Amino acid sequence: MPLIGAFFYGPNPGPCSYHATGVGTPFTTTYAYQGTQLQGEQLQDDSIQTPQVKKTYSSDAEGRIIGSTAEDETETFEYGADYLLYTFLKGGSPKQQVRYTLNARGYPVSATITVPNQEQLTRTISYQYGNCRLLRRTTADSTGVVGEQLVYSYDSAGRIAARLDSSGSGDTYDYSCW
């Protein structure tokens, strides 16, 4: 899950796809919806043009995503009044947990990422907003050293258009299916 992902796109439906260029081989993720409810996603390595990972989502009675499955990977989502707890499991074992602290509107103001039995990999994330839009996400390691800063830009409809690092690499979003 992108650390700002299917949960935090705002009042508009999520993207139809996003194209990532920031790490390794460029890839495209395409989302499937029923109405405006996210049902699944498909990851495709852009160099080989064949789908590689398919993920399906499940939702609760309130329409919130509570889980996903893809091959031997599972994600669970637990909601509280001011938090969202995301757990990633592979082969049934927890591999990563992200605890988002949410504001009154349900948007993240901070997050802590932990990897079981590997405290040195703990990271914190802070989010900066302007005019009710996410402007910047900053990640720091357990010693406070900043490792990543992402800047967000928006299209004329107010949807996230791009999420880029200082080198200009990152993700671009497409909404043409709406």
KESETOR-156545 format. One record per residue: residue number from 1; x, y, z of N, C-alpha, C in turn. Coordinates in steps of 0.001 Angstrom, whole numbers. Layout:
BEGIN
(atom NUM,(X,Y,Z),(X,Y,Z),(X,Y,Z));
...
% end
This chain:
BEGIN
(atom 1,(850,-1174,0),(0,0,0),(893,1233,0));
(atom 2,(602,2169,-922),(1315,3422,-799),(961,4039,540));
(atom 3,(1904,4755,1136),(1622,5303,2448),(533,6353,2425));
(atom 4,(271,6926,1300),(-987,7627,1067),(-1561,6869,-97));
(atom 5,(-2583,6156,150),(-3080,5272,-880),(-4570,5310,-988));
(atom 6,(-5136,4174,-1115),(-6562,4047,-1388),(-7422,4682,-307));
(atom 7,(-6865,4998,850),(-7647,5531,1952),(-7742,7041,1963));
(atom 8,(-6803,7730,1355),(-6674,9157,1583),(-6719,9983,301));
(atom 9,(-7507,9597,-670),(-7562,10357,-1915),(-8476,11559,-1830));
(atom 10,(-9213,11708,-777),(-10077,12860,-628),(-11507,12559,-1043));
(atom 11,(-12289,13617,-1288),(-13712,13423,-1551),(-13999,12815,-2925));
(atom 12,(-13037,12830,-3823),(-13225,12264,-5157),(-12903,10778,-5143));
(atom 13,(-13438,10037,-6114),(-13033,8631,-6227),(-11521,8545,-6444));
(atom 14,(-10952,7433,-6101),(-9513,7244,-6266),(-9112,7199,-7729));
(atom 15,(-7825,7115,-7970),(-7343,7114,-9349),(-7687,5820,-10073));
(atom 16,(-7694,5893,-11388),(-7889,4715,-12231),(-6587,3922,-12280));
(atom 17,(-5473,4661,-12258),(-4154,4025,-12276),(-3115,5016,-11797));
(atom 18,(-1951,4483,-11464),(-806,5361,-11247),(433,4707,-11811));
(atom 19,(1336,5556,-12259),(2570,5113,-12877),(3713,5520,-11961));
(atom 20,(4526,4565,-11537),(5626,4816,-10605),(6959,4714,-11332));
(atom 21,(7811,5721,-11130),(9130,5726,-11757),(10250,5876,-10745));
(atom 22,(9921,6010,-9461),(10915,6359,-8455),(11891,5269,-8058));
(atom 23,(11499,4011,-8065),(12374,2942,-7588),(12376,1772,-8553));
(atom 24,(13536,1247,-8848),(13637,51,-9676),(12982,211,-11029));
(atom 25,(12363,-860,-11490),(11700,-877,-12787),(10394,-99,-12713));
(atom 26,(10134,800,-13654),(8851,1508,-13654),(7693,512,-13736));
(atom 27,(6616,834,-13030),(5447,-33,-13064),(4184,811,-13056));
(atom 28,(3087,172,-13431),(1782,808,-13429),(838,-39,-12597));
(atom 29,(86,611,-11727),(-949,-44,-10947),(-2286,468,-11452));
(atom 30,(-3186,-453,-11799),(-4522,-115,-12286),(-5537,-561,-11240));
(atom 31,(-6501,314,-10920),(-7506,31,-9900),(-8840,-315,-10534));
(atom 32,(-9608,-1194,-9864),(-10953,-1571,-10296),(-11936,-1155,-9206));
(atom 33,(-13060,-612,-9615),(-14073,-119,-8682),(-15428,-716,-9008));
(atom 34,(-16271,-782,-7990),(-17693,-1042,-8177),(-18370,195,-7612));
(atom 35,(-18979,992,-8473),(-19406,2329,-8062),(-18133,3114,-7763));
(atom 36,(-18035,3654,-6552),(-16797,4329,-6151),(-16017,3500,-5140));
(atom 37,(-16455,2268,-4882),(-15807,1395,-3894),(-14665,613,-4540));
(atom 38,(-13470,748,-3997),(-12309,28,-4506),(-12508,-1471,-4331));
(atom 39,(-12335,-2232,-5419),(-12505,-3680,-5396),(-11198,-4433,-5595));
(atom 40,(-10281,-3859,-6376),(-9048,-4578,-6650),(-8038,-3707,-7350));
(atom 41,(-6852,-4266,-7496),(-5792,-3581,-8237),(-4926,-4619,-8917));
(atom 42,(-4248,-4153,-9960),(-3361,-5020,-10712),(-2063,-4272,-10966));
(atom 43,(-948,-4884,-10621),(370,-4299,-10810),(976,-4877,-12077));
(atom 44,(1580,-4001,-12885),(2207,-4435,-14126),(3594,-3834,-14239));
(atom 45,(4590,-4670,-14430),(5957,-4232,-14708),(5949,-3649,-16119));
(atom 46,(6274,-2365,-16257),(6176,-1714,-17565),(7142,-2281,-18605));
(atom 47,(8199,-2936,-18153),(9172,-3471,-19112),(8704,-4759,-19786));
(atom 48,(7794,-5491,-19159),(7345,-6752,-19759),(5875,-6739,-20161));
(atom 49,(5130,-5691,-19764),(3753,-5475,-20190),(2786,-6606,-19867));
(atom 50,(3062,-7388,-18843),(2107,-8409,-18430),(1796,-8215,-16946));
(atom 51,(539,-8401,-16572),(165,-8244,-15173),(950,-9199,-14287));
(atom 52,(1406,-8687,-13141),(2189,-9525,-12251),(1488,-9837,-10942));
(atom 53,(841,-8869,-10351),(199,-9081,-9068),(-1233,-8572,-9152));
(atom 54,(-2161,-9395,-8708),(-3559,-8991,-8617),(-3945,-8990,-7147));
(atom 55,(-4613,-7927,-6732),(-5012,-7797,-5340),(-6505,-7516,-5287));
(atom 56,(-7208,-8158,-4346),(-8620,-7889,-4141),(-8816,-7311,-2743));
(atom 57,(-9784,-6408,-2636),(-10076,-5732,-1369),(-11415,-6183,-824));
(atom 58,(-11533,-6168,500),(-12821,-6401,1151),(-13140,-5178,2009));
(atom 59,(-14436,-4926,2177),(-14889,-3740,2894),(-15876,-4120,3979));
(atom 60,(-16026,-3235,4966),(-17020,-3456,6012),(-18348,-2807,5612));
(atom 61,(-19333,-2874,6491),(-20670,-2346,6191),(-20664,-836,5978));
(atom 62,(-19645,-138,6501),(-19533,1308,6325),(-18792,1682,5037));
(atom 63,(-18354,668,4271),(-17645,918,3027),(-16153,1131,3198));
(atom 64,(-15638,921,4413),(-14203,1090,4649),(-13465,-188,4262));
(atom 65,(-12309,-41,3673),(-11492,-1198,3325),(-10982,-1822,4623));
(atom 66,(-11182,-3138,4768),(-10730,-3823,5984),(-9680,-4894,5696));
(atom 67,(-9471,-5206,4411),(-8474,-6218,4095),(-8224,-6307,2609));
(atom 68,(-7109,-6964,2280),(-6796,-7256,889),(-5987,-8534,834));
(atom 69,(-6044,-9188,-311),(-5252,-10396,-524),(-4640,-10354,-1912));
(atom 70,(-3416,-10892,-2001),(-2699,-11019,-3272),(-1692,-12142,-3092));
(atom 71,(-1888,-13237,-3820),(-998,-14396,-3728),(-824,-14779,-2264));
(atom 72,(398,-14767,-1711),(599,-15156,-306),(698,-13944,619));
(atom 73,(191,-12797,160),(233,-11566,946),(-1172,-11165,1391));
(atom 74,(-1255,-10671,2621),(-2518,-10209,3176),(-2284,-8871,3852));
(atom 75,(-3255,-7978,3728),(-3220,-6712,4439),(-4490,-6628,5280));
(atom 76,(-4358,-6114,6507),(-5519,-5876,7353),(-5514,-4419,7775));
(atom 77,(-6724,-3889,8021),(-6893,-2491,8383),(-7833,-2418,9573));
(atom 78,(-7365,-1797,10641),(-8168,-1620,11852),(-8391,-129,12052));
(atom 79,(-9650,249,12289),(-10006,1658,12412),(-10330,1997,13850));
(atom 80,(-9849,3134,14299),(-10200,3690,15596),(-10673,5121,15385));
(atom 81,(-11073,5785,16448),(-11583,7153,16346),(-10547,8104,15759));
(atom 82,(-9271,7889,16069),(-8223,8802,15601),(-7009,8072,15035));
(atom 83,(-7217,6840,14581),(-6097,6106,14002),(-6580,5082,12975));
(atom 84,(-5637,4663,12153),(-5809,3541,11237),(-4568,2682,11417));
(atom 85,(-4755,1412,11685),(-3636,484,11845),(-3625,-461,10655));
(atom 86,(-2546,-393,9884),(-2356,-1221,8691),(-1310,-2273,9023));
(atom 87,(-1616,-3538,8733),(-662,-4628,8955),(-493,-5403,7653));
(atom 88,(765,-5600,7254),(1100,-6358,6055),(1660,-7703,6492));
(atom 89,(1084,-8784,5982),(1530,-10137,6294),(1936,-10843,5012));
(atom 90,(3001,-11608,5090),(3448,-12421,3955),(3622,-13841,4469));
(atom 91,(2976,-14781,3800),(3041,-16162,4256),(2482,-16328,5658));
(atom 92,(1559,-15451,6064),(933,-15526,7371),(1701,-14844,8490));
(atom 93,(2909,-14342,8213),(3723,-13686,9240),(3711,-12172,9045));
(atom 94,(3556,-11402,10142),(3600,-9939,10026),(4968,-9479,9533));
(atom 95,(4958,-8601,8526),(6202,-8077,7958),(6343,-6578,8164));
(atom 96,(5209,-5881,8312),(5254,-4433,8500),(3937,-3984,9102));
(atom 97,(4028,-2943,9946),(2830,-2354,10513),(2963,-834,10440));
(atom 98,(1878,-168,10053),(1853,1293,9983),(680,1768,10817));
(atom 99,(983,2616,11787),(-78,3219,12607),(-179,4686,12229));
(atom 100,(-1306,5044,11577),(-1574,6418,11183),(-2338,7109,12303));
(atom 101,(-1924,8300,12671),(-2701,9159,13545),(-3494,10076,12630));
(atom 102,(-4824,10102,12824),(-5702,10822,11912),(-6263,12085,12563));
(atom 103,(-6520,13096,11732),(-7166,14300,12235),(-8675,14072,12271));
(atom 104,(-9429,15083,12655),(-10880,14947,12803),(-11579,14593,11494));
(atom 105,(-10971,14927,10358),(-11557,14593,9056),(-11124,13222,8549));
(atom 106,(-10256,12551,9285),(-9817,11219,8901),(-8567,11177,8042));
(atom 107,(-7869,12303,7921),(-6637,12345,7149),(-5431,12190,8070));
(atom 108,(-4364,11544,7597),(-3209,11303,8458),(-2436,12593,8754));
(atom 109,(-2004,12726,10002),(-1111,13817,10378),(282,13267,10670));
(atom 110,(328,11990,11041),(1614,11323,11233),(1405,9819,11126));
(atom 111,(2499,9111,10969),(2450,7651,10910),(3764,7108,11449));
(atom 112,(3687,5929,12039),(4882,5221,12483),(4888,3865,11806));
(atom 113,(5994,3574,11128),(6158,2300,10428),(7103,1444,11244));
(atom 114,(6678,236,11571),(7545,-688,12300),(7636,-2005,11552));
(atom 115,(8788,-2635,11692),(9036,-3956,11138),(9304,-4862,12337));
(atom 116,(8516,-5940,12509),(8699,-6798,13677),(10151,-7242,13869));
(atom 117,(10624,-7125,15111),(11971,-7567,15516),(13100,-6819,14818));
(atom 118,(12820,-5642,14281),(13864,-4860,13611),(13658,-3379,13930));
(atom 119,(13900,-3004,15180),(13668,-1631,15623),(14438,-610,14796));
(atom 120,(15605,-990,14280),(16400,-43,13495),(15703,366,12204));
(atom 121,(14682,-366,11787),(13952,-46,10569),(12712,813,10826));
(atom 122,(12454,1168,12099),(11307,2006,12422),(11466,3372,11767));
(atom 123,(10380,3847,11151),(10383,5162,10502),(9145,5927,10930));
(atom 124,(9246,7242,10915),(8089,8083,11183),(7828,8944,9951));
(atom 125,(6576,9273,9776),(6170,10072,8629),(5343,11237,9150));
(atom 126,(5588,12407,8596),(4745,13555,8914),(4126,14064,7616));
(atom 127,(2928,14638,7741),(2164,15118,6599),(1892,16599,6785));
(atom 128,(2070,17379,5717),(1787,18814,5758),(691,19128,4746));
(atom 129,(-282,19929,5184),(-1434,20264,4364),(-1522,21765,4143));
(atom 130,(-2177,22158,3079),(-2525,23544,2780),(-3821,23549,2008));
(atom 131,(-4765,24390,2397),(-6074,24446,1736),(-6713,23066,1630));
(atom 132,(-6631,22288,2693),(-7222,20943,2775),(-6620,19959,1763));
(atom 133,(-5406,20214,1317),(-4709,19301,400),(-3366,18916,989));
(atom 134,(-3009,17659,794),(-1692,17199,1212),(-648,17845,311));
(atom 135,(323,18511,907),(1369,19172,132),(2686,18416,181));
(atom 136,(3019,17868,1360),(4331,17248,1530),(4231,16101,2535));
(atom 137,(4991,15050,2247),(5139,13924,3163),(6624,13744,3418));
(atom 138,(7010,13719,4683),(8417,13597,5049),(8608,12347,5898));
(atom 139,(9577,11521,5532),(9886,10294,6249),(11243,10433,6924));
(atom 140,(11321,10003,8188),(12581,10034,8932),(12816,8672,9565));
(atom 141,(14094,8312,9743),(14419,7034,10374),(14329,7168,11892));
(atom 142,(14662,6105,12610),(14522,6084,14065),(15433,7081,14769));
(atom 143,(16452,7600,14095),(17339,8601,14697),(16927,10022,14321));
(atom 144,(15892,10169,13494),(15421,11484,13089),(15995,11985,11774));
(atom 145,(16833,11185,11132),(17416,11589,9856),(16359,11464,8754));
(atom 146,(16135,12571,8035),(15135,12585,6967),(15632,11750,5797));
(atom 147,(14786,10829,5354),(15169,9950,4264),(14447,10233,2974));
(atom 148,(13239,10763,3063),(12458,10979,1853),(11508,12148,2078));
(atom 149,(11412,12998,1080),(10409,14062,1083),(9687,14002,-246));
(atom 150,(8385,13872,-170),(7566,13823,-1377),(6687,15060,-1423));
(atom 151,(6556,15633,-2617),(5727,16803,-2838),(4566,16382,-3734));
(atom 152,(3359,16827,-3367),(2147,16460,-4087),(1668,17627,-4938));
(atom 153,(1178,17314,-6147),(546,18322,-6997),(-842,17809,-7375));
(atom 154,(-1698,18737,-7807),(-3105,18417,-8026),(-3568,18875,-9395));
(atom 155,(-4593,18178,-9920),(-5182,18596,-11193),(-6265,19639,-10927));
(atom 156,(-6906,20119,-11979),(-7901,21186,-11843),(-9139,20750,-11065));
(atom 157,(-9376,19441,-10939),(-10513,18923,-10172),(-10154,18705,-8704));
(atom 158,(-8906,19000,-8319),(-8477,18854,-6931),(-7991,17466,-6569));
(atom 159,(-7761,16602,-7554),(-7277,15234,-7309),(-5755,15213,-7378));
(atom 160,(-5148,14277,-6644),(-3693,14148,-6691),(-3283,13803,-8119));
(atom 161,(-2412,14625,-8713),(-1929,14393,-10074),(-553,13739,-10058));
(atom 162,(275,14114,-9067),(1634,13559,-8988),(2125,13603,-7559));
(atom 163,(3020,12671,-7260),(3716,12588,-5975),(5178,12373,-6325));
(atom 164,(6008,13423,-6158),(7380,13383,-6659),(8392,13668,-5561));
(atom 165,(9583,13054,-5683),(10678,13346,-4759),(11493,14512,-5309));
(atom 166,(12575,14867,-4619),(13363,16042,-5008),(14021,15903,-6385));
(atom 167,(14188,14672,-6877),(14783,14475,-8198),(13737,14516,-9323));
(atom 168,(12458,14599,-8940),(11394,14593,-9934),(10861,13214,-10249));
(atom 169,(11365,12195,-9569),(10868,10827,-9757),(9702,10584,-8815));
(atom 170,(8831,9698,-9215),(7720,9367,-8337),(6550,8803,-9091));
(atom 171,(5355,9172,-8659),(4129,8605,-9181),(3299,9679,-9869));
(atom 172,(2672,9315,-11001),(1702,10182,-11645),(388,9414,-11710));
(atom 173,(-727,10130,-11524),(-2044,9512,-11385),(-2943,9855,-12558));
(atom 174,(-3797,8891,-12943),(-4716,9042,-14059),(-6140,8805,-13555));
(atom 175,(-7065,9650,-13937),(-8470,9553,-13522),(-9406,9415,-14714));
(atom 176,(-8920,9010,-15853),(-9718,8998,-17077),(-10878,8011,-17045));
(atom 177,(-10912,7068,-16115),(-12007,6106,-16055),(-13278,6703,-15456));
(atom 178,(-13162,7857,-14840),(-14345,8499,-14241),(-14955,9387,-15243));
% end
